[in-house]
């Protein structure tokens, strides 16, 4: 018989965001007669003539070339624009500023039905190389204070197109989580003389929540995870942004992202939806050498057909409640190493027992 969930009423401090997270793992199995979602394991075609991201297809503004690898273009409906008009700055209560900058789309692969788990080593590395190229180019713009790279995978997190892609937002807005992480890491370094990201990584190395390791990165469900199956990818040396990674580290990051995505899919033998975000230093001209570069994955599901809804405590109160035990969720992900359940074999990542697949 399955074991009873651990009963706990516990608050854990999130050192990056400097906030408390409430843990109630005994509530994860509570009776549920609310909305459920059938997993979608359909096979998209290699090319969709109606897809605005497929090679050769027409978009709202322009047409895609017949690209063969990772490819980027300026978003046809951007949230930041290079020609955003000046706005009335308002007053102390109603302040405003323009939204100058850039919004871009990065297609991971020309195949409409492939996701990150399907990429070869070289293709995964090429995606991270392109991210780095765009980070450097956008960071050099005077109006850009932050470059956010993120992927929304799956309809349950609101993606409008299943073609494998991510987006880049670059403008004068430093996103709230990143600004808090920059400040918390700076204060931690001033107080302790160590990098906060490395302190977190070392602690996770010692605990039961590591799910995959390579010479360059550690993937784990952090002790302070805000959601079930949340995963961080942490570097093994202090780096602040993609620009600080060597070519071999960029390649290793692509493989580790693929490894995490593979374990997600293997968990319930279905494509796992998630939001992935690359957290890296702002580009506002300040010293952000202590920023804890990392990649975060936030899957919305707590069961194969059940969402973790943001409700009263999260939306109304502003603090997360996690109805799971990070140690247990890490163990589940650790147990489902590749190959991918559809027999797509990733390579080059060391499993948690030290063996290389």
Secondary structure, 3 states (H helix, E strand, C coil): CCCCCCCCCEEEEECCCCEEEEECHHHCCCCCCCCCCCCCCCCCCCCCCCCCCCCCCECCCCECCCCCCCEEEECCCCCCECCCCCCCCECCCCECCCCEEEEEEEECCCCCCCCHHHCCHHHHHHHHHHHHHHHHHHHCCCCCCEEEEEEEECHHHCCCCCCCEEEEEEECCCCHHHHHHHHHHHHHHHHHCCCHHHHHHHHHHHCCCEEEECCCEEEECCCCCCCCCCEEEEECCCCCCHHHCCHHHHHHHHHHHHHHHHHHHHHHCCCCCEEEEEECCCCCCCCCCCCCCEEEEECCEEECCEECCCCHHHHHHCCCEECCCHHHHHHHHHCCCCCCCCCCCCCCCECCCCCEC
